[in-house]
Amino acid sequence: MKVLKIDNSQGYFLTEEGDYKPIDKLDKNVLLRLVNVALEDGFEIDTYDEAKLRNQAHQIIYKSISEKLSDLHQRRQQFRDESENMYLEEYEKYTA
């Protein structure tokens, strides 16, 4: 599932409805959803290319978000393991 794409010299993000909106319309709820999608296996984005993005605001936003989401996607198993281990001791304490 491609959640970030570059088209017509602008950056876009995938909405919950399945359409694409300009990346400068992104808010914290959308960003949280994109983080959750980055933790899944079918995650895809277009590679950042400054030449394809003419809008400077889109360049800054797209570059920052795409780098962070790509990094998270690459380290998703490590992130899951750390998240699960964080509360494992407390979970075991209360389930015993």
BAFI-3210 file (N, C-alpha, C; in Angstrom, 3 decimals, decimal comma, padded with zeros to 6 digits):
// residues 96
n [1|2|3|4|5|6|7|8|9|10|11|12|13|14|15|16|17|18|19|20|21|22|23|24|25|26|27|28|29|30|31|32|33|34|35|36|37|38|39|40|41|42|43|44|45|46|47|48|49|50|51|52|53|54|55|56|57|58|59|60|61|62|63|64|65|66|67|68|69|70|71|72|73|74|75|76|77|78|79|80|81|82|83|84|85|86|87|88|89|90|91|92|93|94|95|96]
n.u [000,849|000,778|001,556|002,615|003,093|004,507|003,299|002,474|004,304|003,921|003,610|001,790|-000,472|-001,950|-005,341|-007,697|-009,941|-008,969|-008,233|-005,977|-004,417|-003,024|000,216|000,690|-001,629|-001,695|-002,331|-002,019|-003,478|-003,594|-000,889|-000,300|-001,764|-000,329|002,109|001,341|000,686|003,205|004,360|003,428|003,536|002,982|003,786|004,539|006,286|006,862|010,136|011,959|012,505|013,938|013,873|011,489|009,569|008,312|007,226|008,301|007,511|006,268|008,499|010,066|008,316|007,650|010,181|011,071|009,014|008,959|011,540|011,525|009,339|010,212|012,511|011,357|009,782|011,764|012,877|010,830|010,360|012,149|011,097|008,549|009,323|010,624|008,460|006,708|008,252|008,500|006,327|006,100|006,999|005,271|002,833|003,084|003,230|000,641|-000,913|-000,354]
n.v [-001,173|002,060|004,815|007,359|009,517|010,944|013,166|015,009|017,068|017,448|016,421|013,720|012,174|009,098|008,807|007,620|006,878|006,091|007,881|010,351|013,100|016,447|016,752|018,858|019,173|017,437|016,192|015,679|013,369|011,951|011,562|009,837|007,601|006,970|006,252|003,906|002,362|002,163|000,292|-002,055|-004,785|-004,295|-001,738|001,125|003,780|006,588|007,297|010,022|012,814|015,630|016,998|016,208|017,295|020,374|022,316|024,026|023,785|021,288|019,759|019,928|018,886|016,347|015,107|014,964|013,426|011,101|010,036|009,443|007,637|005,583|004,726|003,808|001,746|-000,010|-000,738|-002,041|-004,571|-004,573|-002,387|-003,410|-005,562|-004,192|-002,677|-004,681|-005,907|-003,879|-003,743|-006,319|-007,486|-006,313|-007,206|-010,001|-010,086|-009,356|-011,311|-013,644]
n.w [000,000|-001,015|000,735|000,655|-002,033|-005,029|-007,334|-010,206|-009,546|-006,824|-003,354|-001,895|000,469|001,570|002,323|004,845|003,468|001,069|-000,911|-002,257|-000,700|-000,686|000,754|002,464|003,852|005,892|009,171|012,782|013,412|011,005|010,638|012,788|011,972|009,643|010,773|012,092|009,843|008,720|010,327|009,396|006,965|004,167|003,444|001,477|-000,156|-002,349|-003,377|-002,050|-004,080|-004,924|-007,340|-008,504|-006,873|-006,857|-005,244|-002,478|000,222|000,185|-000,435|001,923|003,918|002,834|002,582|005,269|006,564|004,961|005,347|008,105|008,338|006,639|007,971|010,371|009,319|008,404|010,826|012,124|013,361|015,505|016,900|017,584|019,247|021,361|022,302|023,190|025,191|027,014|028,764|029,631|032,069|033,991|032,978|033,294|036,057|036,876|035,682|036,911]
ca.u [000,000|001,594|000,956|003,127|003,468|004,805|002,561|002,265|005,236|003,479|003,569|000,452|-000,583|-003,150|-006,336|-008,376|-010,930|-008,288|-007,845|-004,728|-004,541|-001,711|000,934|000,634|-002,901|-001,507|-002,444|-001,446|-004,220|-003,133|000,489|-000,373|-002,212|000,786|003,078|000,812|000,817|004,640|004,699|002,882|004,408|002,705|004,076|005,320|006,276|007,749|011,409|012,054|013,278|013,743|013,575|010,086|008,721|008,653|006,746|009,311|006,870|006,087|009,832|010,460|007,415|007,770|011,489|011,098|008,094|009,351|012,730|011,149|008,496|011,047|013,347|010,484|009,399|012,923|013,132|009,528|010,417|012,818|010,123|007,540|009,943|010,820|007,140|006,180|009,065|008,383|005,304|006,029|007,136|004,026|001,794|003,282|002,947|-000,800|-001,582|-000,021]
ca.v [000,000|003,266|005,835|008,657|009,484|012,202|013,211|016,389|017,952|017,647|015,238|013,348|011,076|008,282|008,989|006,393|006,563|005,559|008,925|011,039|014,536|017,100|016,471|020,004|019,085|016,374|016,603|014,703|012,100|011,273|011,148|008,663|006,487|006,612|005,531|002,549|001,664|001,895|-000,889|-003,216|-005,310|-003,813|-000,306|001,636|005,222|007,012|007,825|011,477|013,347|017,079|017,467|015,916|018,147|021,778|023,123|023,935|023,276|019,856|019,156|019,849|017,968|015,001|014,568|014,650|012,334|009,867|009,487|008,874|006,460|004,520|004,217|003,035|000,521|-000,899|-001,210|-002,361|-005,726|-004,094|-001,544|-004,305|-006,295|-003,257|-002,324|-005,828|-006,147|-002,758|-004,021|-007,752|-007,771|-005,924|-008,110|-011,289|-009,872|-009,327|-012,504|-014,788]
ca.w [000,000|-001,139|001,597|000,213|-003,444|-005,710|-008,592|-010,675|-008,821|-005,442|-002,509|-001,449|001,417|001,416|003,382|005,264|002,443|-000,098|-001,868|-001,919|-000,444|-000,631|001,998|003,378|004,576|006,870|010,567|013,716|013,333|009,791|010,891|013,654|011,132|008,770|011,616|012,268|008,567|008,524|011,118|008,697|005,919|002,820|003,418|000,344|-000,439|-003,433|-002,885|-002,118|-005,193|-004,913|-008,698|-008,809|-006,024|-007,125|-004,130|-001,421|001,440|-000,030|-000,346|003,333|004,618|002,267|002,933|006,695|006,882|004,267|006,013|009,398|008,126|006,065|009,060|011,249|008,616|008,391|012,190|012,704|014,258|016,710|017,594|018,170|020,353|022,469|022,833|023,919|026,381|027,935|029,765|029,853|033,495|034,657|032,482|033,971|037,486|037,093|035,164|037,778]
c.u [000,895|000,923|001,450|003,507|003,746|004,120|002,331|003,064|004,794|003,511|002,161|000,537|-001,915|-004,083|-006,937|-009,383|-010,300|-007,964|-006,510|-005,010|-003,140|-001,070|000,923|-000,696|-002,844|-001,647|-001,956|-002,180|-003,789|-001,722|000,531|-000,808|-001,090|001,880|002,614|000,922|002,287|005,100|004,178|003,789|004,189|002,994|004,948|005,212|007,129|009,005|011,438|012,970|012,970|013,360|012,109|009,120|009,137|008,246|007,699|008,721|006,679|007,432|010,226|009,625|007,623|009,093|011,527|010,241|008,531|010,577|012,359|010,291|009,291|011,929|012,530|010,093|010,556|013,204|011,855|009,576|011,093|011,854|009,059|008,099|010,128|009,485|006,564|006,942|008,916|007,404|005,185|006,092|005,855|002,879|001,881|002,941|001,440|-001,531|-001,324|-001,010]
c.v [001,237|004,397|007,244|008,540|010,892|012,147|014,676|017,404|018,271|016,327|014,996|012,229|010,367|008,506|007,637|005,928|005,999|006,585|009,505|012,525|015,142|016,964|017,654|020,070|018,027|016,927|015,473|013,365|011,283|010,751|009,900|007,438|006,026|005,863|004,095|001,732|001,300|000,667|-002,172|-003,603|-004,701|-002,340|000,075|003,155|005,475|007,590|009,338|011,878|014,834|017,619|017,241|016,777|019,599|022,696|022,939|023,408|021,765|019,128|018,917|018,808|016,539|014,355|014,116|013,431|011,034|009,232|008,791|007,618|005,295|003,890|003,348|001,716|-000,490|-001,482|-001,683|-003,545|-005,347|-003,250|-002,400|-005,032|-005,405|-002,894|-003,460|-006,067|-005,057|-003,074|-005,505|-008,104|-007,463|-006,854|-009,447|-011,205|-009,966|-010,540|-013,734|-014,978]
c.w [000,000|-000,369|001,293|-001,251|-003,941|-007,063|-008,950|-009,863|-007,398|-004,688|-002,012|-000,416|001,194|002,609|003,758|004,214|001,172|-001,163|-001,402|-001,751|-000,395|000,744|002,966|004,141|005,681|008,292|011,476|013,669|012,117|010,008|011,779|012,853|010,201|009,535|011,811|010,982|008,310|009,309|010,485|007,535|004,542|002,602|002,215|000,286|-001,676|-002,795|-003,059|-003,264|-005,303|-006,287|-009,076|-008,002|-006,217|-005,977|-002,947|-000,110|001,340|000,066|001,109|004,073|004,139|002,673|004,387|007,029|006,215|004,904|007,316|009,249|007,543|007,132|010,011|010,597|008,606|009,776|012,893|013,665|015,571|017,544|018,279|019,382|021,572|023,116|023,666|025,217|027,429|029,075|030,115|031,333|034,253|034,240|033,191|035,445|037,750|036,548|036,029|038,911]
res [m|k|v|l|k|i|d|n|s|q|g|y|f|l|t|e|e|g|d|y|k|p|i|d|k|l|d|k|n|v|l|l|r|l|v|n|v|a|l|e|d|g|f|e|i|d|t|y|d|e|a|k|l|r|n|q|a|h|q|i|i|y|k|s|i|s|e|k|l|s|d|l|h|q|r|r|q|q|f|r|d|e|s|e|n|m|y|l|e|e|y|e|k|y|t|a]
***
